[in-house]
Amino acid sequence: MKTSLLSLTAALFAFTGLVVADDHKSAKKDIVDTAASVKDFSTLVAAVKAGGLVDTLKGDGPFTVFAPTNDAFAKLPEGTVESLLKPENKEKLVSILTYHVVAGKVMAKDVKAGEVATVNGKKATIAVKDGKVTIDGANVVKTDVGTSNGVIHVIDAVILPKS
């Protein structure tokens, strides 16, 4: 039964085009190492490195990360990612990245609609409708990717802090 469940899970991830490591294996890795092991997070990992947040996200946590995929970053206006990765834009990059992080480990079953404080100090809005969850309009497309220091929820858009 366990093998068929894993096969079904793998098939679902292959169908959605997002391949995330088996949660039992990724739970031994921290958030950064888990994200780095997933091809669809290469832009996010590059941004975390450019923002100098690797050590923070490898720390004890726990953290909940709403992780945009490469396709989510590709939806930004042309040149945005390249601009944000420049050293002179590090402060803006860090603000955006920390807006994707919530202190504590919040599993999908515990998510409630309303505002949630992000690590950057601003609040993001969680909505739950017809069993689907969004954060500031970005769809949560995969939940509960376990890590040793928190959890990752995959989103389909980059969310930006309100000015």
C-alpha positions in Angstrom: 0.0 0.0 0.0 2.8 2.4 0.9 4.6 1.8 -2.4 1.4 2.5 -4.4 0.8 5.7 -2.4 4.3 6.9 -3.1 3.9 6.0 -6.8 0.6 7.9 -6.9 2.2 10.9 -5.2 5.1 10.8 -7.7 2.7 10.6 -10.6 0.8 13.6 -9.3 3.9 15.7 -9.0 5.0 14.6 -12.4 1.6 15.6 -13.8 1.8 19.1 -12.3 5.4 19.5 -13.5 6.7 20.0 -10.0 9.0 17.4 -8.6 9.6 17.7 -4.8 11.6 15.1 -2.9 9.8 12.5 -0.8 8.8 14.3 2.4 10.4 11.5 4.5 13.8 12.2 2.9 13.4 16.0 2.7 12.5 16.2 6.4 16.2 15.3 7.1 17.2 18.4 5.1 16.7 22.0 6.1 14.7 24.5 4.0 17.6 25.6 1.8 18.9 22.1 1.1 15.3 20.9 0.3 14.7 23.8 -2.1 18.2 23.4 -3.7 17.3 19.7 -4.4 14.3 20.8 -6.5 15.0 22.1 -10.0 11.8 24.2 -10.0 13.3 26.3 -7.1 16.6 27.3 -8.8 15.6 30.9 -9.1 14.4 31.0 -5.5 17.7 29.5 -4.3 19.7 32.0 -6.3 17.7 34.8 -4.8 18.2 33.4 -1.2 21.9 33.3 -1.9 22.0 36.8 -3.3 20.0 38.1 -0.4 22.4 36.5 2.1 19.6 34.5 3.7 21.1 31.0 3.4 22.4 30.9 7.0 19.0 32.2 8.4 17.0 29.7 6.5 19.4 26.9 7.5 18.9 28.0 11.1 16.8 26.3 13.8 13.5 28.0 12.8 10.9 26.7 12.6 9.9 28.6 9.5 7.0 28.3 7.1 8.1 29.3 3.6 5.7 30.1 0.7 8.1 29.2 -2.1 7.5 30.5 -5.6 8.6 28.2 -8.5 10.8 29.3 -11.4 7.5 29.8 -13.4 6.3 32.1 -10.7 9.4 34.3 -11.0 9.1 34.2 -14.8 5.7 35.9 -14.4 7.4 39.0 -13.1 8.1 41.8 -15.6 11.1 41.2 -17.8 14.4 42.1 -16.1 12.9 42.1 -12.6 14.7 39.0 -11.3 18.0 40.1 -12.8 17.7 43.5 -11.3 16.8 42.2 -7.8 19.8 39.9 -7.8 22.2 42.8 -8.2 24.1 43.7 -4.9 22.7 47.3 -4.9 19.1 45.9 -4.7 19.9 43.5 -1.9 17.6 45.3 0.7 14.6 45.2 -1.7 15.3 41.5 -2.4 15.5 40.6 1.3 12.2 42.4 1.9 10.5 40.4 -0.8 12.0 37.1 0.2 11.2 37.6 3.9 7.6 38.4 2.9 7.4 34.8 1.8 8.4 33.5 5.3 6.2 33.1 8.4 7.8 32.3 11.8 6.7 28.9 13.1 5.7 25.7 11.3 2.2 26.0 9.9 0.9 22.9 8.3 -1.9 23.0 5.7 -4.5 21.6 8.1 -3.8 24.6 10.4 -4.1 27.4 7.9 -6.9 29.8 8.5 -8.1 32.7 6.4 -7.0 36.2 7.5 -3.9 38.2 7.9 -0.6 36.5 8.8 2.6 38.3 10.0 5.6 37.7 7.8 9.2 37.8 8.8 9.7 41.1 7.1 7.1 42.7 9.4 4.3 43.2 7.0 1.1 41.2 6.9 0.0 38.9 4.0 -3.6 37.8 3.4 -4.5 34.2 3.4 -7.8 33.2 1.7 -9.5 29.8 1.7 -12.2 29.2 -0.8 -13.6 25.9 -2.0 -10.8 24.1 -0.4 -8.1 26.2 -2.2 -5.7 28.4 -0.4 -4.1 31.6 -1.6 -1.7 34.0 -0.1 -1.9 37.6 -1.5 -3.6 36.1 -4.5 -0.9 33.4 -5.2 -2.3 29.9 -5.4 -0.8 27.3 -3.0 -0.2 24.4 -5.4 1.6 22.0 -3.1 1.6 21.9 0.7 3.4 20.4 3.6 6.9 19.7 2.1 8.6 18.8 5.4 12.0 20.0 6.3 14.2 19.6 9.4 13.5 23.3 10.4 10.0 23.9 9.1 7.7 23.4 6.1 7.5 24.6 2.5 4.2 25.4 0.7 4.7 25.9 -3.0 3.0 28.9 -4.6 2.5 29.9 -8.3 3.4 33.6 -8.0 5.9 35.9 -6.3 4.1 37.9 -3.6 5.2 41.4 -3.0 4.9 43.4 0.3 2.5 46.2 0.3 4.2 49.6 0.4 
